[in-house]
Amino acid sequence: MRVFVAGGTGVLGRRAVARLVAAGHAVTAIARTDAKAAEVRAAGATPVAVDLFDADAVRAAVAGHEAVINLATSIPAFAEAWKPWAWRTNARIRSEGAANLVDGALAAGAARYVQESLAFAYADGGDAWLDETAPVDAGGPTASMLDAEAQAARFAGAGGTAVVLRFGGFHAPDSDHVRDQIRLARAGLAAMPGRPGAWLATIHVDDAAGAVVAALDAPGGTYDVVDAEPMTRADQAAVLAAAVGRKRLRTVPSVATALGGNAVRLLARSQRVSGAAFRAASGWRPEHPSARAAWADSVDGALLLEPPADPGRIERHRGPIRALVGLGAVGALGVGAWAQFRPRSFYDSFPGFGRTWVSVDGPYNEHLVRDVGALNLALAVVAIVALVTLRRRSVRTFAWATVVAGAPHATYHLLHLDDLEGGVDVVGNAVSLVGVVVAAVVLLVLTQPVPGTTARLAERREPAGSTPVATTAR
Ligand SMILES: NC(=O)c1ccc[n+]([C@@H]2O[C@H](COP(=O)([O-])OP(=O)(O)OC[C@H]3O[C@@H](n4cnc5c(N)ncnc54)[C@H](OP(=O)(O)O)[C@@H]3O)[C@@H](O)[C@H]2O)c1
């Protein structure tokens, strides 16, 4: 079939174009820059430079095609989405752009028109399953989907076959939104407004692209294209947390959702959407059997495109780690300087405050006391480097050095507590020496690498038979 694709260079579009070509269709796709035209050509399709708002150019470009597919959008980034005016271009694409495409399709005598739309425009359905008959509450930024759907209906009214695909939110490794979610998840936040138990309608973008191809053979109508087994926000957040190596993520507080305006309120709804109708009508099946599989795949893919900036940098527990290393540095520096430069005083008076822990344990030996001082100063150097750089390797080196020096030291003194004079000395000596070793072990635990991420990234580098991720980040 000769197929015209608008939006064929987008997150969904470039996958759809590749699959349409693979299915044997002759594809023309809009590409508005030379670089995108090259991408379209590389995918085996023919690029054409057209602006959807230029009605005459659209009509000329669409001429000669049997099917027209509209996947064009302009959805603002997360940080912009709360501004009503950030959605203007998107609304115009769905109204004026879709109208121009339908005019072009009708003028060309095309038999079929496929329109991208949204499954997350349904009113809150709680835990109930929603299908294409559920009430739509497409307020604010999602209202324009109704304009696009109206254009599809106009095409059908003129005798053509129109297929509207209401997609769930895309799981896509190269989606700006997924990447933003990962960045926020690394900072501990699940950027999914709504109750933890509220359902989220999503779809892996590869499966959405498969649905676009299937739509060329499906009976006319409006269909939800979503994961076969949807998930709640709590479950999605748990998958995301595991992917970025966190135990759990904080959710968006309901007050922030309330203050976020209409766009955020609409995104907070519970939508347990069923894709059964499209599966039955087209035979299409998602390759990712559940939202869990789709989400994990897209998050891992996104991490591959944008791995943690510097795995050696400590990003979690920085405060406690800094405090423990700082205490270690001060302790080693104090003991080291005292023993090295005032060995007799150290022997007679350590640890100070009128207590004597060294002289009770054998005769004075200046050489040995100075050596203890020098070794503590050496440990202080390691601690200071760890404190200044706060690198995983330097902090762990300091922690291991403290364990190696501190464990035998504490063991010796625990076996010789009888030498000390009173209960205060016994408790003080035991607690301080064991405390040093415990603090070092805590440091080792706190500085463990983020679990899972590195191993999963290694696995993902050469995944067998998976769809390659486009390298043009969007
Ligand atoms: N269901 C969903 O969850 C859903 C749906 C859509 C988008 N998104 C997400 O939203 C983010 C941003 O999306 P996006 O809309 O910027 O990009 P996109 O969905 O990746 O692609 C939009 C497509 O529309 C084309 N387009 C836009 N304006 C046009 C115009 N005036 N004339 C001709 N073509 C035009 C773009 O062409 P150019 O390449 O030339 O700009 C591009 O091919 C992405 O991360 C995407 O995953 C999610």
The ligand as a Gaussian input file, in Angstrom:
#p B3LYP/6-31G(d) Opt

LIG

0 1
 N        0.843000       8.643000      24.161000
 C        1.909000       9.237000      24.638000
 O        2.379000       8.983000      25.735000
 C        2.626000      10.235000      23.803000
 C        2.128000      10.673000      22.583000
 C        2.894000      11.558000      21.845000
 C        4.104000      12.002000      22.341000
 N        4.533000      11.554000      23.562000
 C        5.799000      11.967000      24.114000
 O        5.941000      13.343000      24.093000
 C        7.301000      13.673000      23.901000
 C        7.460000      14.780000      22.909000
 O        6.735000      14.416000      21.841000
 P        6.745000      15.283000      20.539000
 O        5.349000      15.503000      20.200000
 O        7.640000      16.450000      20.616000
 O        7.495000      14.423000      19.602000
 P        7.164000      13.069000      19.021000
 O        5.886000      12.534000      19.450000
 O        8.348000      12.275000      19.247000
 O        7.052000      13.443000      17.438000
 C        6.229000      14.419000      16.929000
 C        6.245000      14.301000      15.427000
 O        5.357000      15.270000      14.888000
 C        6.075000      16.017000      13.910000
 N        5.589000      17.376000      13.824000
 C        5.406000      18.237000      14.839000
 N        4.964000      19.404000      14.360000
 C        4.864000      19.284000      13.009000
 C        4.478000      20.147000      11.964000
 N        4.062000      21.402000      12.182000
 N        4.510000      19.704000      10.706000
 C        4.920000      18.439000      10.440000
 N        5.289000      17.567000      11.391000
 C        5.272000      17.984000      12.670000
 C        7.500000      15.994000      14.374000
 O        8.337000      16.341000      13.315000
 P        9.822000      16.869000      13.590000
 O       10.627000      15.646000      13.906000
 O       10.208000      17.499000      12.316000
 O        9.714000      17.823000      14.730000
 C        7.609000      14.537000      14.814000
 O        7.784000      13.722000      13.707000
 C        8.012000      12.412000      23.491000
 O        8.832000      12.066000      24.565000
 C        6.898000      11.409000      23.294000
 O        7.226000      10.128000      23.784000
 C        3.836000      10.682000      24.292000

